[in-house]
Amino acid sequence: MPTSMNPATGTVLAEYPDHTQAEVETRLEITHQASLQWRGTPVAERVQLLTTMAIELRHNQETYARLITEEMGKPIVEARAEVAKSALTLDYYAEHAERFLAFEPIESDAALSGVQYDPLGVVLAIMPWNYPFWQFFRFAAPALAAGNAALLKHAANVTGCALAIQEIVNKAITRVSAPSGLFNTLVIPSSAVKGIIEDPRVAAVTLTGSTEVGAIVASQAGSVLKKQVLELGGSDPFLILADADLELAATTAVSSRFNTTGQSCVNAKRFIVDETVADAFVELFVEKTRALVIGDPSEEATQIGPLARTDLRNALHEQVLRTIEQGADLRLGGEASTEPGAYYPPTILDHVRPGQAAFDEETFGPVASVTRVADDREAVMLANSSEYGLGATIFSSNINKARSLASQIDAGAVFINGKVASDPRLPFGGIKRSGYGRELSSQGIREFTNVKTLWIGGLK
């Protein structure tokens, strides 16, 4: 039975019964039927649903932010920003979907030819706990605007958020007279996901989560030849070259590593620093990190809250201990809290090298590793010495050099002199074991469409 627990106190918030097989079947069929109706709805009418959801999110922003904070421990200021960003993304696709989905004429030997973008049908979204609202709306805004219907299998520990999302969408569906059942949340165990993926009424699947789970879902969807978009783990490098603005780099490093208490696939995790400036950078990094406010995530001043679960905190601490045993230097933090809640202090490890846990593995929490390099060539080599390829950052005052290095880095995004972040205007996704496919931008809305060639002859 899914259980929602406050990670700041360890208290149980609620338990939710799984949907029965009959309830799942009913939701599947209703969503499938709604998709058949929705696909024929003009885009200009579809996007009214998105605008209405954005209004609801803004109108009840505080309520939804408090729910996020209570269920997964995100500091309240960041939780409000997550709700606001969800509304912004809905508005973005409401404004641009018609243009992104418009017929594209292509010159050929036909009188008229080109590409049109048709919806696929029902898309199953398997979503994580770290951004319980944003991850869903990042997928749903373009998918629904494209004419698809949606099912959500959310992480068990944020079932309250999943059910709140259901209410938000239901309200919007009623207000704009969209097909009932266009979206449904499925409260089911992970073991039941395979059957949903294989159901012929489900056309495609998207997952944001760990690389291990992504491989399982990809295998299940691939076995029935269904489209997938996978946004998986990351161990993003943050390169600081000899000519970098160290004050800006250190300030950005703190934000990039410790946002959401370090629990984001796109957080910077491996700080690869030119040895000529490494001492100065580490001192600044430690100083700025030590100033972070740790505490109750519901308090306005809190910047570092608990991890989402105690087992995640324990696994992270084990990675830190192994890295130190393997030769790294502990510069800050590194002590597991004995207080109630899943707290872990912001931690900085210096002189981390390949072969050590904090370099080779994804550290999903407030732990930063610093690796010193002799030159730019070694920096790029170590940046690419990872099974992941989600994002990367380069700090340098020489933009031309930074752009040249960016082209050599294996990542879905490279940010120069700024932290990696998702933006509805820009495509988002990774390569290697960070997944495939893209979300956001025009690429994101077309991922769950049939890119259909239309060729017409005989016209005069």
N, C-alpha and C positions, 0 to 999 in steps of 0.2 A: 504494500500500500504506500503510495507516495506520501512523504512526510515533509512538511515545511518547518524549518527550525531556524530560530534567530541565531546567527553565528556569533553575535556579540555577547550573548548570555548563555547560549546552549539550551535555551528553553524551546519546547515544541510549540509551534504556532497553530498547526492544523494537520490533520490526516485526511487524505482524500481517497475514497474508494475508486478502484480502477473501473473503467467502463466495462460492462459485460460484452460478450461477443455479439449479442443482439443489438446493443446500443451502438457498437462500432459499425455493424452492418448498416444500421439505419442512417448513421452519419455519412458513411461512405456513399450510400445511394442518393441521399439528399444532395450532397455536394456534387456528385456526378451529374445529376439532373440539372442543378443550378448552372453548372459549367456549360451545358448545352444551350441554355438560354442566354447566358452572359456573353458568350463568344459572338453572338449576333448583335449585341448592343454597340452602338457607335462609340468610338473612343471618347468623344466629347461628353457623352453621358456617363461613361465608366468613371471618368476622373472626378465627377461630382462625389463619388463615394470616398475618394481619397481626401478631398477638401473637407468633407464632413468629419472624417476621422481626425484630421489635423485640428479642427475646431474643438472637438471633444478632448483631445490630449491637452491642448492649451488651457481649456476651461477647468480641467481637473488635474492640472500638472502636479500640484502639491500632494494630492491623494495618491497618485501613481508613483511619485518619487518616494514617498514614505513607504509604500509597499515594497519597492525595489530595495530600499535600505533595510527594511525589516527582514526580508527573506534572504538576501545574499550579502548584506553587510557593506554595500557601497556607500561611501560618505555622501551625505544628503545633498551637498552642493553638486557633486558629480551626477547624482541620480536625477536631479532637476534638469541638468544639462542633457542627460540621455533622453528624457521625455521630450525636451525642446527639439533635439536633433531628429527624433522620430517624426515630429510634426513638420519640421523643415523639409525632410525627405519626401513626405507625402505631398507637400506643396510643390516641390521641385518636379515630381513626375506629373502632377496635375497640370502644371504649366507646359511641360515639354513632351509628354507622351504622344500626343497627336503627331508632332513633327518626327519623333523617333520611329514611329510605326507607319509613317506615310509610304505609299508606293514609290519605289525608286526606279525611274526609267533608265534603261541601259540600251545603248545603241547596238543593234544586231542586224541580221538579215530579215527580221520580221518587220511588219508595219508598226507594231508596238511591242516592246518587251521590257522586262525589268523584274524587280523583286518585290514581293509583298510579304508581310509578317503576320502569320496566322497563329492564334493561341494553340497550345498543345492540349490543354484540358485541365485535369486535376493535378496539382503539384503538392507533394508531401514535403513539408519543411521540418527538419529535425534540428532543434535549436538548443544552444547552451545556456548556462545560468549567468555568465558574467555580464552580459548586456541583455537582460531578459525582454526589454521592450524594443530597443534599437535593432537587435539582430532580427527580430520578427518583421518589423516594419521596413527594414532595409530590403528584405526579400519581398514582402507583400505589396509594397507600393508599386514596383514595376510589374510584378507578376499579375496582379489584379488589373492594372491599367492595360496590360497586354491582352486581357480577355480570359485569363485562366481563373480557376477556382483554387482554393487552398485548404490543406489540412495541416495542423500543427501538432507535432509530438515534442513537447517541451521537456527540459530537464526536470526531474522529479522534485528537486528542492525549491523550484520556483513555480510550482503548480498554481499558487495563488495569483501570480502574475499572468500565467497562461489563461486562467479563467477571467481575469480582468480584461485581457485583450479580447477574449470572446465577447464580453459585454460591449466593449468599445465598437467592435465591428458590427455586432448585431444592431446596436443603436443606429449606426450609420446606414446599414442596409434598410432598416425600417424608414428612416427619414428620406432616403432618395428612391425608395421603392425598387431596390435591386433584388435579385432573386434570393429568396429565403434559403439559407443553408449554403450560401456561396463560400463561406468559411466555417470550418469546424475544428475545435480542439479535441484531440483524442487523449484521454488519460489512460495510458496503457503502459505495461512494462516494456523494457527494451526487447525482451524476447518476442514480443508480438509485432515488432516493426517489420520483420522479414515478410510476414503475411500481407501487410499493407502494401509494401513495395511491389510484391508480386501480383497484387490484385489488378485485373485488367482495366479497372476503372481509374487507376492511378497512372498518369502519363510520364511523370518525371519526379525526381527527388533532389532536394538541396540539403546540405548538412554543413553546419559550422560546429567544429568540435575537434577532438584529438585525432592525430594521424592514425592511431590504431583503430578507432571506431570508423574513421573515414574509409579505411581499407576494407572493413567488413561491409559497410553500406555500398561501396563501389562494387564489390563482388556480388552482392545480392542484386543490385540494380543491373549490373552488367549481364548477369545470368538470364535476365529477361529483356535485355537490350533496351533499357530505359535511360534517358538522358539524366546526367547528374551534374551538379555544380558543387564542388567541395572546397570549403575554406577551412584549412586544418591548422596544425600547430606551427609555431615559429620560434626561431632563436635569432632575432634580428640583430645584425651587427650595427654598431654606431662608431664610425671611423672619425678620429680626431687627428688631422694632419698637423705637421709642424707649424704651418702658418695659420692655424685656426684662431679665431677669437675665443680664448679659453673661458672668459667670463660668460659669454653667450652659450658656449658649448656645455659648460657645467650646469647652467640654469636649465637649459633644454634637456640635458641628460636626466636631471632629477624628475622633471615632468614626464619625460618619455618613459622612464623606467617605473615610476611609482604611481602613475595614474591607475585608478581602479585597484589600488593596493598591489600593483604589479600583475594583476590577473587578466591580462589581455594577450592574445596571440601576436598582436602587432606592437606590444611594448618592446622597446630596445632592451636587449638582455646582455649582449657581449660588447663591451666598450674596448675598441681596438685603437690604441693610442701610440703615436710616434714617441719613441723613448726620450727624445730631446725635450718634450713638454709634459711627459707623463707625471713626474713628481708634482708639478704645479697643478695639473688638471686634477689629480687624485686629491690633493689638499682641498681644492675648491669643491670637488664633488662630495667629499666627506663632510665638509663644513655645511654645505647647503642641504645635504640629506639629513644631517643631525638636527636641523631646524624644523623638520617636518613635525606636524602635530599628530600624535597618535592618540586615539581615544574612541569614545562612543560615536558611531557613524551617524547618529541622529543629531549630533551637535554641529552647529554651523562652522566652528573652527577646525573640526577634524579633517585631516588630509589623508591619514592612514587608518583604515578600519581593520576589522578582522578579515581573515580569509573566509571563503564561503563555507568551508567545512573543516573540522579538526583533522580528518584524515589527509586533506591536502596540506595543512600546516605541518603535519608530522612527516609527510613525504618530502616536503621542501627542506625541512631541517636536516633530514638524512642526506640530502644532496649537498648541503653546506658542509656537514661533517666529513663526508667523503672527499670533497674538494680540498678541504684543509689537510686531511690525511695524505692527499696526493701531492701536497707541496705548496698550495696557495697560502697567501697571507690574509688573515682576517683584519680588516681595517675598521669595521663598524658592525655592530649588531651581532647576529649569530647565536643568540641565546633564545631558546624556546620559552615562551611565557608559561608561568604556572597559574596565572589568573584564569578565571572563567572566560570562555570564548576562544575563538580560533585565531588569536592574535600572533603575529610574528613581526619582530622589529625590522625596519629597513636595514639591509645588510649589504656591505661592500666587501668583495674579495679582490685582492690585488695579486699580480704575478700569476694569473691563471693561464694555463697553456692547454693546447689540444691534448686529449687523453684524460683530462680531468672532467669531473661530472658537470660542473657549472659551464664548461665550454661545450661539451659534446651533447648535453641533454637540454631540453627545454625546462627552464626554471619558472614555474607558473606561480609567481608571488614576488614579494619585495626583496629580491636578491639580485645584485648587479655584479658582474665579473669584469675585471680590468685586465687586458692583455697588452703587453708592451711589444712594439715592433720596431725594426731598424729603419724601415723606409716604406714608401707608398706601395711598392711591389709586394712586400710581405703583408701589408695591411689588406690588400685585395685578396691575396692568396688565403689568408686566414678567414676573411669574411666569407669566402666561398667554401671553406672547410667545414661544411655543415650539411646535414641531410635536408635542411629546411631552406626555403627560398620565398619568404613572404615579403618583408620590407627591409630597407637598409637606409642608413643615414650617413652623410658625409659632411664634415665641417672643415671648411677651407676658405681662405680669403681669395684664392685663385679659382674663379668659377669655371674657366675653360678647362683647367686641370681636373677639377671635381667632376665636370660633365664627362670628360674622357674616362675617368675611373668608374663613373656610374655605368657606363656601357659595358664594363668588364665584370660587374657584380651580378651574381645569379639571384634575382629577386623580381617580384611582381611590381615593386615600386621602389624608387630611390628618391629620398628627399635630401636636398642640399641646404645646409644651414637652417634646418627646421626639423621638427619631429614628425615621424610618420603618423598619419592620421587618415581616416576615411572621410571622404567628401562626396556628396551625391553627384557632383559634377565630374568626378574623376573615376575611372574604373578601378576596382579593388579586387585583388586575388593574388595567388601565389603560383610558384612552380615547384618542381621536385616534390618532396614529401609535405609541402604546404598546400598541396591540392591543385585543382585546375578549374577552369571556367572563371568568369568575371561577374561581379556584382556592381551595381551602381552605373551611372552614366548611361549613354545610349547602348553600350555593350551589355549592360546588366538587364535592360528591358527586353533585349533580343535573345537572351540565353534560353528563355522558355517560350520560344516561338518556333514555328516551322518557317524557315527561310525558303519561301516558295518562289520558284521561277514561273513567271507568266509570259507566254509567247503567243502573240496574236497575228495571224496572217489574213490575207484577203481584204485588208482595208485599202481604200483609195482616198 
